[in-house]
Amino acid sequence: MGSSIKLIIIGLLVSALLLGGCTSSPAQSTSTTDNGKEQAISYKMISAQEAKQMMDAGGSYIILDVRTVAEYQAQHIEGAVVIPVDEIKNRAASELPDKDMTILVYCRSGARAATASQALANMGYTHVYDFGGIMSWPYGTVSGS
């Protein structure tokens, strides 16, 4: 096989690997159950476009902003509720009582959304979707409470 063909094949393989990393995927950790078995605890990472499609499709869901209240008041996605990431563990049970509800989580750039999503998954929430940060949200936002 010629060296140019080998380079093309290598380029195609690298491209396939890079593109494969762009698809939505579950982020996982494990926990140990009472009987000593490990179980996967995960949430799903999705794009802003996928989150918007879920919102537009109707059905029941909660848009959860995990930034500070001040950040939320300055700009947020319409209909979102705010629970700052550092308050998730204390407030989720009372403010998000249905652990099977679809929860669409975002923050400013994505780091706090990942932390909050994993915390929710660890608490037993079963349909948690992290769509990153409002900085990559190409749709409308509102300000105020």
N, CA, C and O of each residue as an XYZ file, in Angstrom:
580
protein
N       0.851     -1.168      0.000
C       0.000      0.000      0.000
C       0.899      1.234      0.000
O       1.878      1.285      0.745
N       0.575      2.230     -0.831
C       1.372      3.439     -0.920
C       1.254      4.285      0.340
O       0.276      4.192      1.082
N       2.267      5.107      0.564
C       2.269      5.931      1.776
C       1.131      6.951      1.774
O       0.618      7.291      2.840
N       0.725      7.444      0.611
C      -0.383      8.405      0.587
C      -1.707      7.743      0.949
O      -2.554      8.364      1.592
N      -1.889      6.510      0.550
C      -3.118      5.777      0.916
C      -3.132      5.514      2.416
O      -4.178      5.629      3.054
N      -1.972      5.160      2.992
C      -1.888      4.937      4.436
C      -2.245      6.221      5.192
O      -2.961      6.175      6.192
N      -1.750      7.354      4.718
C      -2.061      8.624      5.370
C      -3.546      8.940      5.284
O      -4.123      9.454      6.242
N      -4.163      8.647      4.168
C      -5.599      8.883      4.013
C      -6.383      8.004      4.983
O      -7.318      8.470      5.633
N      -6.002      6.741      5.077
C      -6.689      5.811      5.984
C      -6.523      6.273      7.429
O      -7.482      6.268      8.200
N      -5.311      6.668      7.791
C      -5.075      7.158      9.155
C      -5.903      8.408      9.410
O      -6.485      8.558     10.485
N      -5.962      9.308      8.429
C      -6.767     10.519      8.574
C      -8.234     10.209      8.767
O      -8.904     10.838      9.587
N      -8.737      9.247      8.021
C     -10.142      8.861      8.165
C     -10.412      8.253      9.530
O     -11.442      8.534     10.143
N      -9.494      7.420     10.013
C      -9.678      6.818     11.335
C      -9.658      7.878     12.435
O     -10.482      7.839     13.349
N      -8.729      8.817     12.352
C      -8.667      9.892     13.343
C      -9.944     10.726     13.295
O     -10.486     11.083     14.341
N     -10.429     11.038     12.096
C     -11.669     11.804     11.954
C     -12.845     11.066     12.577
O     -13.670     11.673     13.260
N     -12.923      9.769     12.346
C     -14.017      8.983     12.906
C     -13.972      8.991     14.428
O     -15.010      9.092     15.083
N     -12.778      8.885     14.987
C     -12.654      8.917     16.443
C     -13.045     10.277     17.005
O     -13.732     10.355     18.023
N     -12.612     11.347     16.350
C     -12.957     12.680     16.829
C     -14.443     12.950     16.717
O     -15.039     13.512     17.636
N     -15.052     12.563     15.611
C     -16.491     12.778     15.445
C     -17.290     11.924     16.414
O     -18.347     12.347     16.882
N     -16.813     10.751     16.717
C     -17.491      9.885     17.682
C     -17.565     10.516     19.051
O     -18.505     10.254     19.801
N     -16.586     11.347     19.395
C     -16.583     12.025     20.681
C     -17.580     13.160     20.766
O     -17.826     13.677     21.856
N     -18.165     13.565     19.642
C     -19.103     14.692     19.639
C     -20.537     14.263     19.870
O     -21.408     15.114     20.051
N     -20.804     12.990     19.870
C     -22.172     12.545     20.064
C     -22.519     12.566     21.545
O     -21.634     12.513     22.399
N     -23.797     12.643     21.840
C     -24.201     12.664     23.235
C     -23.925     11.311     23.858
O     -24.059     10.271     23.213
N     -23.539     11.340     25.113
C     -23.196     10.099     25.771
C     -23.442     10.240     27.260
O     -23.462     11.347     27.797
N     -23.628      9.120     27.916
C     -23.826      9.196     29.352
C     -22.504      9.420     30.075
O     -21.474      8.872     29.685
N     -22.539     10.211     31.106
C     -21.403     10.360     31.997
C     -21.714      9.482     33.193
O     -22.819      9.528     33.734
N     -20.753      8.691     33.603
C     -21.066      7.718     34.639
C     -20.079      7.748     35.790
O     -18.908      8.092     35.634
N     -20.590      7.380     36.935
C     -19.767      7.016     38.074
C     -20.437      5.773     38.644
O     -21.463      5.329     38.129
N     -19.882      5.228     39.666
C     -20.517      4.061     40.269
C     -20.706      4.319     41.753
O     -20.024      5.149     42.355
N     -21.634      3.600     42.316
C     -21.811      3.627     43.761
C     -22.039      2.193     44.211
O     -22.388      1.324     43.413
N     -21.840      1.967     45.473
C     -22.025      0.634     46.022
C     -23.384      0.568     46.691
O     -23.719      1.416     47.518
N     -24.166     -0.439     46.332
C     -25.492     -0.604     46.919
C     -25.364     -1.222     48.311
O     -24.272     -1.598     48.738
N     -26.472     -1.316     48.995
C     -26.476     -1.878     50.345
C     -25.966     -3.319     50.381
O     -25.407     -3.763     51.384
N     -26.164     -4.046     49.275
C     -25.710     -5.438     49.270
C     -24.285     -5.581     48.732
O     -23.840     -6.694     48.454
N     -23.567     -4.463     48.583
C     -22.165     -4.509     48.195
C     -21.902     -4.520     46.704
O     -20.743     -4.524     46.290
N     -22.943     -4.525     45.881
C     -22.751     -4.529     44.435
C     -22.598     -3.101     43.936
O     -23.209     -2.173     44.466
N     -21.768     -2.940     42.901
C     -21.634     -1.622     42.289
C     -22.715     -1.445     41.248
O     -23.081     -2.390     40.549
N     -23.232     -0.214     41.146
C     -24.217      0.088     40.124
C     -23.810      1.379     39.423
O     -23.258      2.285     40.047
N     -24.083      1.457     38.133
C     -23.761      2.661     37.378
C     -24.784      3.744     37.692
O     -25.989      3.496     37.715
N     -24.291      4.918     37.926
C     -25.151      6.073     38.159
C     -24.767      7.071     37.085
O     -23.625      7.528     37.028
N     -25.727      7.407     36.232
C     -25.350      8.262     35.115
C     -26.401      9.298     34.774
O     -27.558      9.227     35.188
N     -25.943     10.255     34.005
C     -26.808     11.239     33.385
C     -26.355     11.309     31.940
O     -25.299     10.780     31.592
N     -27.132     11.947     31.107
C     -26.781     11.998     29.693
C     -26.391     13.412     29.296
O     -27.085     14.374     29.624
N     -25.288     13.527     28.596
C     -24.856     14.807     28.053
C     -25.461     14.953     26.671
O     -25.333     14.063     25.831
N     -26.132     16.097     26.433
C     -26.754     16.361     25.138
C     -26.366     17.763     24.670
O     -25.828     18.556     25.444
N     -26.634     18.054     23.436
C     -26.353     19.381     22.897
C     -27.501     20.334     23.225
O     -28.587     19.914     23.626
N     -27.235     21.618     23.046
C     -28.283     22.627     23.223
C     -29.425     22.362     22.245
O     -30.594     22.539     22.586
N     -29.087     21.942     21.041
C     -30.106     21.663     20.023
C     -30.991     20.492     20.449
O     -32.206     20.524     20.254
N     -30.384     19.466     21.025
C     -31.183     18.328     21.502
C     -32.089     18.749     22.658
O     -33.241     18.321     22.737
N     -31.570     19.582     23.547
C     -32.394     20.074     24.665
C     -33.574     20.875     24.133
O     -34.700     20.715     24.602
N     -33.318     21.734     23.158
C     -34.391     22.554     22.571
C     -35.442     21.666     21.913
O     -36.639     21.933     22.027
N     -35.007     20.622     21.232
C     -35.957     19.692     20.610
C     -36.823     19.025     21.669
O     -38.024     18.849     21.468
N     -36.221     18.653     22.799
C     -36.994     18.034     23.880
C     -38.009     19.027     24.441
O     -39.143     18.654     24.742
N     -37.607     20.281     24.581
C     -38.518     21.307     25.087
C     -39.666     21.541     24.111
O     -40.823     21.650     24.518
N     -39.343     21.618     22.832
C     -40.359     21.879     21.812
C     -41.308     20.705     21.615
O     -42.431     20.888     21.145
N     -40.869     19.503     21.968
C     -41.695     18.308     21.789
C     -42.825     18.244     22.811
O     -43.745     17.438     22.674
N     -42.756     19.079     23.816
C     -43.786     19.056     24.854
C     -43.460     18.009     25.892
O     -42.302     17.625     26.057
N     -44.458     17.555     26.579
C     -44.220     16.598     27.635
C     -43.768     17.312     28.900
O     -43.647     18.536     28.930
N     -43.528     16.548     29.916
C     -43.136     17.110     31.202
C     -41.618     17.139     31.330
O     -40.940     16.143     31.077
N     -41.107     18.277     31.720
C     -39.674     18.427     31.959
C     -39.463     19.655     32.839
O     -40.337     20.510     32.976
N     -38.290     19.708     33.420
C     -37.866     20.870     34.202
C     -36.553     21.345     33.603
O     -35.647     20.547     33.363
N     -36.453     22.655     33.362
C     -35.190     23.248     32.945
C     -34.550     23.761     34.230
O     -35.114     24.616     34.914
N     -33.381     23.242     34.552
C     -32.729     23.575     35.811
C     -31.452     24.367     35.562
O     -30.505     23.875     34.949
N     -31.447     25.603     36.050
C     -30.284     26.486     35.982
C     -29.545     26.327     37.304
O     -30.129     26.548     38.365
N     -28.278     25.950     37.259
C     -27.537     25.689     38.492
C     -26.485     26.767     38.775
O     -25.532     26.538     39.520
N     -26.671     27.943     38.170
C     -25.787     29.079     38.439
C     -26.259     29.810     39.696
O     -27.187     29.358     40.366
N     -25.639     30.905     40.005
C     -26.077     31.704     41.163
C     -27.381     32.422     40.821
O     -27.741     32.554     39.652
N     -28.070     32.875     41.836
C     -29.319     33.614     41.632
C     -29.050     34.889     40.833
O     -29.852     35.254     39.973
N     -27.941     35.566     41.103
C     -27.608     36.793     40.375
C     -27.393     36.500     38.886
O     -27.855     37.263     38.037
N     -26.706     35.419     38.563
C     -26.504     35.045     37.164
C     -27.840     34.729     36.500
O     -28.094     35.124     35.362
N     -28.684     34.012     37.230
C     -30.012     33.660     36.728
C     -30.828     34.907     36.427
O     -31.449     35.001     35.368
N     -30.832     35.860     37.343
C     -31.618     37.075     37.166
C     -31.113     37.912     35.990
O     -31.901     38.594     35.335
N     -29.828     37.866     35.721
C     -29.265     38.625     34.610
C     -29.689     38.044     33.258
O     -29.965     38.789     32.316
N     -29.739     36.723     33.168
C     -30.111     36.055     31.913
C     -30.357     34.577     32.194
O     -29.533     33.910     32.820
N     -31.485     34.077     31.731
C     -31.758     32.648     31.855
C     -32.703     32.195     30.745
O     -33.298     33.006     30.035
N     -32.817     30.897     30.621
C     -33.738     30.324     29.643
C     -35.145     30.416     30.227
O     -35.374     30.067     31.385
N     -36.068     30.885     29.419
C     -37.436     31.067     29.891
C     -38.002     29.762     30.441
O     -37.888     28.711     29.810
N     -38.607     29.838     31.609
C     -39.206     28.678     32.247
C     -38.260     27.919     33.163
O     -38.674     26.975     33.837
N     -36.997     28.319     33.193
C     -36.019     27.615     34.036
C     -36.240     27.944     35.506
O     -36.690     29.034     35.857
N     -35.917     26.985     36.347
C     -35.885     27.205     37.788
C     -34.419     27.218     38.201
O     -33.588     26.544     37.593
N     -34.113     27.978     39.224
C     -32.720     28.075     39.657
C     -32.530     27.388     41.000
O     -33.238     27.658     41.971
N     -31.561     26.502     41.023
C     -31.050     25.916     42.261
C     -29.535     25.916     42.084
O     -29.005     25.086     41.345
N     -28.831     26.828     42.746
C     -27.382     26.868     42.587
C     -26.733     25.513     42.889
O     -27.186     24.774     43.763
N     -25.675     25.207     42.154
C     -25.042     23.895     42.241
C     -24.680     23.524     43.680
O     -24.799     22.361     44.066
N     -24.243     24.495     44.469
C     -23.852     24.175     45.843
C     -25.042     23.949     46.778
O     -24.858     23.626     47.952
N     -26.269     24.121     46.255
C     -27.476     23.887     47.056
C     -28.270     22.665     46.580
O     -29.294     22.319     47.169
N     -27.795     22.017     45.518
C     -28.523     20.876     44.931
C     -28.821     19.799     45.969
O     -29.965     19.361     46.087
N     -27.827     19.374     46.709
C     -28.013     18.264     47.648
C     -29.038     18.588     48.726
O     -29.748     17.697     49.192
N     -29.125     19.848     49.126
C     -30.062     20.240     50.191
C     -31.460     20.551     49.677
O     -32.431     20.383     50.415
N     -31.589     20.997     48.436
C     -32.891     21.469     47.945
C     -33.570     20.547     46.945
O     -34.773     20.678     46.719
N     -32.844     19.624     46.343
C     -33.421     18.802     45.274
C     -34.650     18.019     45.737
O     -35.665     18.001     45.040
N     -34.575     17.388     46.875
C     -35.693     16.550     47.325
C     -36.989     17.347     47.454
O     -38.056     16.848     47.097
N     -36.910     18.570     47.956
C     -38.128     19.357     48.140
C     -38.567     20.069     46.862
O     -39.766     20.227     46.633
N     -37.618     20.504     46.023
C     -37.980     21.273     44.837
C     -38.081     20.430     43.563
O     -38.661     20.864     42.568
N     -37.520     19.239     43.604
C     -37.594     18.309     42.475
C     -38.055     16.953     43.008
O     -37.292     15.987     42.976
N     -39.301     16.872     43.498
C     -39.739     15.660     44.194
C     -39.884     14.421     43.307
O     -39.766     13.300     43.802
N     -40.138     14.600     42.007
C     -40.329     13.460     41.112
C     -38.994     13.040     40.519
O     -38.484     13.690     39.606
N     -38.431     11.964     41.031
C     -37.116     11.508     40.569
C     -37.137     10.924     39.164
O     -36.082     10.661     38.588
N     -38.328     10.718     38.607
C     -38.434     10.211     37.239
C     -38.763     11.319     36.229
O     -38.936     11.036     35.044
N     -38.850     12.562     36.680
C     -39.109     13.705     35.794
C     -37.868     13.953     34.936
O     -36.741     13.756     35.393
N     -38.078     14.381     33.705
C     -36.971     14.782     32.847
C     -36.441     16.122     33.342
O     -37.192     17.090     33.460
N     -35.144     16.171     33.631
C     -34.504     17.388     34.120
C     -33.405     17.776     33.142
O     -32.461     17.019     32.917
N     -33.541     18.968     32.564
C     -32.577     19.510     31.607
C     -31.722     20.527     32.357
O     -32.230     21.565     32.781
N     -30.440     20.244     32.525
C     -29.568     21.020     33.398
C     -28.579     21.865     32.590
O     -27.975     21.388     31.629
N     -28.425     23.139     33.000
C     -27.402     23.990     32.386
C     -26.815     24.947     33.408
O     -27.370     25.145     34.489
N     -25.681     25.538     33.047
C     -25.043     26.569     33.865
C     -24.506     27.647     32.922
O     -25.175     27.981     31.944
N     -23.345     28.189     33.180
C     -22.774     29.210     32.307
C     -21.989     28.573     31.161
O     -22.237     28.868     29.992
N     -21.037     27.694     31.505
C     -20.194     27.106     30.470
C     -20.226     25.582     30.442
O     -19.755     24.982     29.476
N     -20.761     24.950     31.460
C     -20.897     23.500     31.465
C     -20.344     22.780     32.679
O     -20.798     21.678     32.989
N     -19.378     23.364     33.379
C     -18.752     22.669     34.508
C     -19.724     22.435     35.664
O     -19.806     21.324     36.188
N     -20.454     23.465     36.059
C     -21.402     23.304     37.171
C     -22.563     22.404     36.785
O     -23.097     21.689     37.632
N     -22.965     22.427     35.510
C     -24.042     21.542     35.054
C     -23.621     20.086     35.197
O     -24.427     19.246     35.596
N     -22.372     19.779     34.877
C     -21.880     18.404     35.017
C     -21.868     17.980     36.481
O     -22.270     16.865     36.815
N     -21.405     18.878     37.357
C     -21.374     18.578     38.791
C     -22.785     18.343     39.325
O     -23.030     17.377     40.048
N     -23.707     19.232     38.965
C     -25.091     19.117     39.438
C     -25.763     17.875     38.866
O     -26.487     17.179     39.578
N     -25.532     17.595     37.598
C     -26.146     16.424     36.960
C     -25.688     15.140     37.633
O     -26.490     14.240     37.879
N     -24.397     15.058     37.928
C     -23.888     13.866     38.607
C     -24.468     13.756     40.008
O     -24.800     12.658     40.454
N     -24.594     14.877     40.706
C     -25.188     14.863     42.052
C     -26.629     14.369     41.994
O     -27.040     13.552     42.818
N     -27.402     14.862     41.020
C     -28.794     14.415     40.870
C     -28.852     12.922     40.561
O     -29.662     12.198     41.139
N     -28.001     12.465     39.658
C     -27.968     11.033     39.337
C     -27.612     10.221     40.573
O     -28.200      9.166     40.812
N     -26.664     10.696     41.354
C     -26.279      9.994     42.586
C     -27.417      9.944     43.595
O     -27.478      9.026     44.413
N     -28.324     10.928     43.547
C     -29.473     10.960     44.459
C     -30.642     10.138     43.933
O     -31.685     10.067     44.584
N     -30.489      9.520     42.776
C     -31.536      8.644     42.264
C     -32.408      9.230     41.175
O     -33.385      8.594     40.780
N     -32.097     10.420     40.671
C     -32.868     10.994     39.562
C     -32.511     10.210     38.303
O     -31.338      9.962     38.026
N     -33.524      9.827     37.553
C     -33.311      8.859     36.472
C     -33.271      9.435     35.065
O     -32.824      8.753     34.143
N     -33.721     10.660     34.874
C     -33.760     11.259     33.533
C     -33.113     12.641     33.563
O     -33.780     13.658     33.376
N     -31.817     12.660     33.798
C     -31.063     13.906     33.908
C     -30.267     14.102     32.624
O     -29.534     13.218     32.181
N     -30.433     15.294     32.037
C     -29.754     15.633     30.784
C     -28.979     16.934     30.979
O     -29.563     17.977     31.274
N     -27.676     16.861     30.813
C     -26.796     18.024     30.921
C     -26.588     18.580     29.527
O     -26.024     17.902     28.668
N     -27.044     19.829     29.286
C     -26.825     20.409     27.958
C     -25.837     21.565     27.996
O     -25.864     22.446     27.136
N     -24.965     21.555     28.999
C     -23.842     22.484     29.015
C     -24.174     23.842     29.578
O     -24.788     23.964     30.638
N     -23.751     24.875     28.842
C     -23.871     26.224     29.364
C     -24.695     27.155     28.508
O     -24.879     26.937     27.310
N     -25.188     28.199     29.148
C     -25.992     29.192     28.459
C     -25.154     29.924     27.408
O     -25.700     30.504     26.469
N     -23.832     29.896     27.567
C     -22.958     30.538     26.582
C     -23.086     29.884     25.202
O     -22.843     30.529     24.183
N     -23.461     28.628     25.174
C     -23.621     27.934     23.888
C     -25.094     27.737     23.521
O     -25.405     26.957     22.620
N     -25.994     28.427     24.202
C     -27.432     28.339     23.940
C     -27.781     29.345     22.840
O     -27.768     30.549     23.097
N     -28.090     28.888     21.625
C     -28.322     29.816     20.524
C     -29.760     30.348     20.434
O     -30.120     31.027     19.471
N     -30.564     30.035     21.436
C     -31.982     30.422     21.398
C     -32.215     31.565     22.369
O     -31.273     32.064     22.985
N     -33.451     31.977     22.507
C     -33.799     33.131     23.325
C     -33.599     32.921     24.812
O     -33.646     31.803     25.325
N     -33.373     34.041     25.485
C     -33.269     34.052     26.943
C     -34.063     35.242     27.472
O     -34.467     36.125     26.715
N     -34.276     35.247     28.767
C     -34.978     36.346     29.419
C     -34.152     36.779     30.641
O     -33.193     36.108     31.020
N     -34.532     37.892     31.239
C     -33.869     38.337     32.455
C     -34.919     38.588     33.534
O     -36.115     38.614     33.247
N     -34.477     38.770     34.754
C     -35.391     38.988     35.883
C     -35.647     37.702     36.624
O     -34.979     36.694     36.396
N     -36.622     37.741     37.517
C     -36.917     36.577     38.367
C     -37.785     35.571     37.678
O     -38.119     34.540     38.262
